[in-house]
Amino acid sequence: MSYIALIGDIVASKSLSDRAAVQRRLTRCCAALNSRADALGIISPFTVTLGDEFQALFAGDGADGIWSCIAEIEAEMYPVQIRFALGLGDIATDINREAALAMDGPAFHRARAGIETMKKDKVRYRLLGLHRGEGLVRHSLDMLSHNRDKWQQNRHRILSALLQQQSINDIATKLGVSEQAVYRNIRDGDLESVIGLMHEIGVLMTESLEQANEH
């Protein structure tokens, strides 16, 4: 059975002015996501494995949930930057349903390789293990990464809320801004295209996992 492993890594964590506070924020964010595990497709919960790193395991049909998780983490942790590596593949050990620890297999090997390449390439996202389209996805995610470096926190929050299918009125009320400001962020950040890109990458992920599970 194939899965989607996610490994996240805080960029330049050792140089943060209040590293302990950042780690507490990350722990709270992980707990919030884990409270919605079934809806997000999480089968092994977000777990802080080192002070500046965390991981989780998603079901094969959890691609859309992964992007929602990533967007929520980025919004809640802003302005801290985080690398996200996704690896598709089998898990050779038993699935740990209590914490994303003591598991091994190609899915985590690919996610780990993605983290290592991102440290050199200075981008935010990497996905390894697709049966097709990996080059196209890599370049698309690199473009998205560089684009998001320019975003303010509200744009991250708006994207996260849209991925959770919240209404424009609810988003505006929650952020304390006008609906026009929300629409302006959607337009200026081209958020509809960003969501479309995430969805299409999710389709490729699901197709790859389905093909792997057929063999």
MIPAFI-398601 format. One record per residue (C-alpha): y, z, x; residue number from 1; residue in one letter. Coordinates in Angstrom, 2 decimals. Layout:
N
        y        z        x  num  residuo
        Y        Z        X  NUM        a
...
//
This chain:
215
        y        z        x  num  residuo
     0.00     0.00     0.00    1        m
     3.44    -0.96     1.33    2        s
     6.63     1.06     1.00    3        y
    10.28     1.11     2.07    4        i
    11.22     3.63     4.73    5        a
    14.86     4.58     5.20    6        l
    16.25     6.24     8.31    7        i
    19.91     7.23     8.43    8        g
    21.83     8.22    11.52    9        d
    25.35     9.66    11.79   10        i
    27.44     7.62    14.22   11        v
    28.82     9.55    17.22   12        a
    27.76    12.85    15.68   13        s
    28.21    14.84    18.88   14        k
    31.91    14.00    18.94   15        s
    32.63    15.23    15.39   16        l
    35.23    17.99    15.25   17        s
    33.19    20.09    12.78   18        d
    29.60    18.96    13.15   19        r
    28.17    21.92    11.22   20        a
    30.33    21.15     8.17   21        a
    29.27    17.51     8.26   22        v
    25.60    18.54     8.38   23        q
    26.11    20.82     5.37   24        r
    27.71    17.95     3.43   25        r
    24.79    15.72     4.34   26        l
    22.27    18.33     3.19   27        t
    24.06    18.69    -0.17   28        r
    24.19    14.93    -0.61   29        c
    20.48    14.58     0.11   30        c
    19.69    17.34    -2.38   31        a
    21.73    15.58    -5.09   32        a
    19.80    12.34    -4.55   33        l
    16.46    14.14    -4.53   34        n
    17.29    15.68    -7.91   35        s
    17.16    12.11    -9.31   36        r
    14.15    11.03    -7.28   37        a
    12.16     9.42   -10.10   38        d
    15.09     7.30   -11.29   39        a
    15.87     6.16    -7.74   40        l
    12.31     5.35    -6.73   41        g
    12.12     8.09    -4.10   42        i
     8.52     9.15    -3.40   43        i
     9.15    11.27    -0.29   44        s
    12.51    13.03    -0.53   45        p
    15.58    12.69     1.64   46        f
    15.03    15.09     4.51   47        t
    17.35    15.96     7.39   48        v
    15.00    15.57    10.35   49        t
    17.51    16.23    13.13   50        l
    21.07    17.48    13.00   51        g
    22.42    13.94    12.76   52        d
    19.49    12.03    11.25   53        e
    17.66    11.90     7.91   54        f
    14.95     9.86     6.26   55        q
    13.22     9.13     2.97   56        a
    10.45     6.93     1.59   57        l
    10.77     4.68    -1.44   58        f
     8.21     3.01    -3.67   59        a
     7.75    -0.74    -3.42   60        g
     9.87    -1.29    -6.53   61        d
    12.62     1.07    -5.35   62        g
    14.90    -1.51    -3.71   63        a
    17.76    -1.13    -6.20   64        d
    17.55     2.65    -5.92   65        g
    17.90     2.43    -2.15   66        i
    21.25     0.63    -2.35   67        w
    22.49     3.15    -4.88   68        s
    21.51     5.96    -2.50   69        c
    23.20     4.31     0.47   70        i
    26.42     3.75    -1.48   71        a
    26.45     7.35    -2.71   72        e
    25.90     8.75     0.77   73        i
    28.68     6.60     2.20   74        e
    31.06     7.68    -0.55   75        a
    30.28    11.38    -0.22   76        e
    30.26    11.44     3.59   77        m
    33.46     9.39     4.10   78        y
    35.08     9.06     6.66   79        p
    31.92     9.85     8.64   80        v
    30.11     6.61     9.46   81        q
    26.36     6.34     9.08   82        i
    23.81     3.73    10.16   83        r
    21.07     2.86     7.66   84        f
    17.82     1.20     8.72   85        a
    15.20     0.03     6.24   86        l
    11.64    -0.82     7.18   87        g
     9.07    -2.46     4.92   88        l
     5.39    -1.90     5.50   89        g
     2.36     0.32     5.19   90        d
     2.15     4.07     5.72   91        i
    -0.85     4.99     7.84   92        a
    -0.80     8.69     6.97   93        t
    -0.85    10.62     3.70   94        d
     2.40    10.46     1.69   95        i
     4.27    13.74     2.01   96        n
     5.77    14.37    -1.44   97        r
     7.57    17.53    -0.32   98        e
     9.57    16.25     2.68   99        a
     9.91    12.98     4.60  100        a
     8.11    14.42     7.61  101        l
     4.75    13.96     9.36  102        a
     4.36    10.37     8.15  103        m
     3.73     7.32    10.28  104        d
     3.06     3.62     9.96  105        g
     4.71     0.19    10.22  106        p
     7.40     1.01     7.63  107        a
     8.80     3.85     9.74  108        f
     8.22     1.95    13.00  109        h
    10.41    -0.90    11.69  110        r
    13.10     1.46    10.41  111        a
    13.17     3.20    13.80  112        r
    13.48    -0.16    15.57  113        a
    16.38    -0.99    13.26  114        g
    18.22     2.19    14.21  115        i
    17.82     1.39    17.91  116        e
    19.16    -2.17    17.56  117        t
    22.14    -1.00    15.49  118        m
    23.22     1.37    18.23  119        k
    23.66    -1.66    20.47  120        k
    25.06    -4.03    17.83  121        d
    27.50    -1.50    16.32  122        k
    26.74    -2.34    12.69  123        v
    25.79    -0.17     9.72  124        r
    22.74    -1.80     8.19  125        y
    19.45    -3.28     9.30  126        r
    16.39    -4.39     7.33  127        l
    13.09    -5.28     8.99  128        l
     9.78    -6.40     7.54  129        g
    10.72    -9.20     5.14  130        l
     8.26   -12.07     4.79  131        h
    11.12   -14.55     4.53  132        r
    14.89   -14.64     4.86  133        g
    15.20   -11.90     7.48  134        e
    17.75   -13.83     9.56  135        g
    19.91   -14.61     6.53  136        l
    19.73   -10.99     5.37  137        v
    20.63    -9.71     8.82  138        r
    23.76   -11.85     9.04  139        h
    24.74   -10.96     5.46  140        s
    24.41    -7.25     6.17  141        l
    26.38    -7.61     9.41  142        d
    29.24    -9.23     7.46  143        m
    29.07    -6.49     4.84  144        l
    29.10    -3.86     7.58  145        s
    32.26    -5.19     9.19  146        h
    33.93    -5.61     5.80  147        n
    33.23    -2.02     4.78  148        r
    34.81    -0.64     7.94  149        d
    38.15    -1.39     6.24  150        k
    37.42     0.45     2.99  151        w
    39.04     3.68     1.86  152        q
    37.00     6.38     0.14  153        q
    37.87     5.37    -3.42  154        n
    36.41     1.90    -2.89  155        r
    33.16     3.45    -1.69  156        h
    33.18     5.74    -4.73  157        r
    33.82     2.84    -7.09  158        i
    30.94     0.83    -5.64  159        l
    28.65     3.84    -5.94  160        s
    29.69     4.39    -9.55  161        a
    29.21     0.71   -10.44  162        l
    25.70     0.78    -8.98  163        l
    25.04     3.75   -11.28  164        q
    26.32     1.57   -14.15  165        q
    29.25     3.83   -14.98  166        q
    32.03     2.34   -17.11  167        s
    35.46     1.45   -15.75  168        i
    37.03     4.10   -17.97  169        n
    34.67     6.79   -16.69  170        d
    35.27     5.75   -13.07  171        i
    39.04     5.85   -13.50  172        a
    38.90     9.27   -15.16  173        t
    36.62    10.70   -12.49  174        k
    38.81     9.42    -9.63  175        l
    42.11    10.27   -11.34  176        g
    43.41     6.70   -11.11  177        v
    44.31     3.99   -13.60  178        s
    41.79     1.44   -14.82  179        e
    44.00    -1.21   -13.20  180        q
    43.50     0.51    -9.84  181        a
    39.74     0.39   -10.34  182        v
    39.84    -3.31   -11.20  183        y
    42.09    -3.96    -8.19  184        r
    39.57    -2.29    -5.89  185        n
    36.76    -4.33    -7.42  186        i
    38.74    -7.52    -6.83  187        r
    40.09    -6.73    -3.36  188        d
    36.73    -5.46    -2.12  189        g
    34.84    -8.31    -3.84  190        d
    32.54    -5.60    -5.18  191        l
    30.83    -7.88    -7.68  192        e
    29.65   -10.08    -4.80  193        s
    28.60    -6.99    -2.82  194        v
    26.49    -5.79    -5.75  195        i
    25.05    -9.28    -6.17  196        g
    24.14    -9.38    -2.48  197        l
    22.42    -6.00    -2.69  198        m
    20.47    -7.13    -5.73  199        h
    19.31   -10.37    -4.11  200        e
    18.24    -8.55    -0.95  201        i
    16.37    -6.15    -3.21  202        g
    14.55    -9.10    -4.79  203        v
    13.45   -10.30    -1.34  204        l
    12.28    -6.79    -0.48  205        m
    10.23    -6.51    -3.66  206        t
     8.70    -9.96    -3.15  207        e
     7.70    -9.09     0.41  208        s
     6.08    -5.82    -0.64  209        l
     4.22    -7.48    -3.50  210        e
     2.87   -10.14    -1.14  211        q
     1.80    -7.49     1.37  212        a
     0.00    -5.51    -1.31  213        n
    -1.92    -8.60    -2.46  214        e
    -3.57    -8.95     0.95  215        h
//
